[in-house]
């Protein structure tokens, strides 16, 4: 079962500082469907190719003023499905279009939850990618190369815990999710990585310099157990904690 529709969003999300209607496309699938993104992109392309017909419809329904305010410069595709794979998340980050992946969950017969799995603004993607690469190159000069490599090893371990793991980039950390976050990886520091896990610190033998109870402390990400990683063997030491947090999520 699937639903799709062409919509006009009245939001500032698509153009910073300007509140005006923007063209969008919503694609819905009941379960996990590998074709949801491709099908959504097909209908979005169809909508862009039929701009004149769409503008005529808006003029007829909403008037000339409303039609003149529709922004065509930043069309957006929103895919809603029961879940997405890590390949879907990777695909939208490589695409030039603005795409949102939204996971839905039903709670009983009258409640629906929506959670953003990935969100990419394609119209500025090239410029942002260039800025990110420049920032990353500068960061490597500050951060030690071993910490960057260690972050890659942690990423591989967390993604390898199961097929249902999704990685979501946040502003100040990287989240790893099943139904909810089970691990949050902060950007590398000079001499260590910080990972926050959904593990009860009272169930763990805390080791100074390795694990810490942060349930009463403010920090980026979610989770009450902080794990400090400084070298590859620390990642091996932390794997049981990673698995416990994954199982709890």
N, C-alpha and C positions, 0 to 999 in steps of 0.2 A: 504494500500500500504506500502511495506517496501523494504529496500535494505540492503544487508550486503556484506562485502568483507573482505578479509585477506590482510593486508598491511604490508610493512616494513617501519618504520619511521627512517629517518636520523636525529637524534636529541640527545642532551645531557640531555633531560628531564628524561630519564629512568635510567641514570647512571651518577651520579654527577662526573664531571671532565673528562668524556670520551665521545667524539663525535663519535658514531658508530650507525649503523642501529639496530633497536630494533623491535621485533615482536609485532604487535598489531592487534586488531579486531575492525571494525567499524560497528555498528548496527544503522539503521535509520528507524524511524517510522514517518508517516506524522502527526499524532495527539498524544493524550495521550493514551498510551498503557501499561497496567499493565505487559505485558509479555516481554517488550523490554529488561530488564536486564537479565531475565532468558534465553531468546532466545540467547542474545549475549554471555552469559556465556557458553551455550551449544556449540556454534560454536567455541568459543575460546578454549574450552576443546578439541574439535575435531581437531583443528589446532595443539595443543600441542601433541596430540596423533599421528599425522601424520607428525612429524618433519622430518623424513627421506625423505618423498615425497616432502615436502616444500623445503628442502635444495637442493634436486636434481633439482627442478624447478629453484631455484635461480642460481645454478651453470650453468644451461643450458642458462638462459637468461642474467645473469650479470657476470658470470665468477667465478672461484674458489676463488679468493681473496675476492670478495664481499660476497660470501657464508660463508667464514670463519670468517667474521667480524660481522655477525648477532648475537645479544645478545638474548639468550633464557631465561636468568635468571629473566627478569622483563617484562613479557608480559602484555599488557595493553588493556582494553576494553573501547571503547569510544561509548557511547549511545547518539544518536542525535534524538530529538523528539520535537514535538510542545510544550510540557510541561511535567513536572514531579510532582508527589504528594510528600507530606512530608514523606510518607511511603517509597517511592523510595530513597529519600535522606538518610533516616535512614538506609535502607537496605545496601546501598553501604558502609556506615561507619562501619558496622558490618562484612563485608565480607573480606576474606583474599586476594582477588585479587585486582589489581590496576584498578580502574574504574573511568572514567570521565562521568558525566552527562552534556550534552550540549543542551541548549534550542535554537531553531532557530525562527526567525521572518522574515516574508516577508514584504518588504516595496516597494509597487508598483509592477511592473513587472520585475525589473532588479536589485533590491537590496536585499541582504540577510544578516541578522545580526545573529551572534552566541554569546551566553553567557554561561559561565560555571556556572552551578548550584551547583555542588559538584565535588570534586576531591580527590581521596584517593589513596595513594601509598601503596599497599598491602604488598610488599616485606619487608617493614620496619615497618609495622603496629604494630606488637606485641611489638617490642622494643620501638616504639614511644608511644604506649599506656602505657607501664610501666613507661616511663619518664614523660608522662603527669600526670599519677596518683601520682607519687612522687612529681612533682611540685605542683599539686593540694593540696596534703596533707600539703606541706610546706606553701602554700599560705593561707590555712585555719588558720595556726598558726599566720599569720600576719594580715589577714583580719578578721574582726569580723564575727561570724557565722550569725548574723542577716542580714548582707549584702549579704551573699551567698544565704540565704533563699529569700531575696528580689529579687535577680536576677532571681531565679526560678519562682517567682510570675510574674515578668515582662515578662519572656519568655512565660509563659502560657497565659497571656493576649494577647500578640502580635500574637501568633500562633492561638489564638481563634477568631481573627477578621474576618476570612473568610477561605474557603476551598482552596483558591488559594495562601495562604501564604507559602513561602519557607524560610527556615533558612539556611544561608550560613556562615560557619566559616571562618573568615579572620584572618590574623596574629595578628592584634591589636584590633579587635572588632568582634562582631557577627551581621551580616546583616539580616534584614527581608525584603523580596521582594514580589512584585507582578510582574509587567513588569519591575520595577526598585526598588531600595531600597526605603523603606518608613520609616525605623527605623534602627538605629545602636546602639547597646548596648555595652558599653565598659566594661572591666573587673572591678569587684568590687574594690572600694577603701576602706580605713579604715572606713569611716563614710558616704559614699554616693555612689550612682550609677549615671552614666551619660548616658543619652539617647539622640541621635540626630535625629530630625524629619524633614521631608520635609514639613514644615509649614512656611509660611511667617511670620517672627517675627512682622512685622508691623500690622498684623491682630490679634495679641494677646496682651492682657493686661499683660505685663511682671511683674512678681512678684520677687523681689530680693530674692535670695536663693532658688528659685524654677524654674524659667524660665529665659533664657538669650539669647540675640541676638548675634550669633557668626558668622554672615555673613562676617565679616571683620577679623575674627580670624582663625588661623590655628588649626585644631583639627583632631583626628582620625574619620573615618567614613564620611558619607555624611549627609547633612541637615544643615539648617541655624538656627534652634531653638534647644537650649540645655535645657534639662529638668533634674533637679537634684532631685534624690529620696533618702530619708533618712529613711523613715518608711512606713509601709503598707498603711497608709492613703494617702501618696503622690501618690501611684500607682492609687488609686481611683480618686484623683484629676486630674491625667494626662490622664485618659481614653478618655475624649473628644478630647484631642490633638492627642492621638494615632489614634482614629477613623478618625479624619480630615486628618492626614497624609496618612493613609491607602486609604481613598477615593481619595486623590490627585494622588496616584500612579497608 
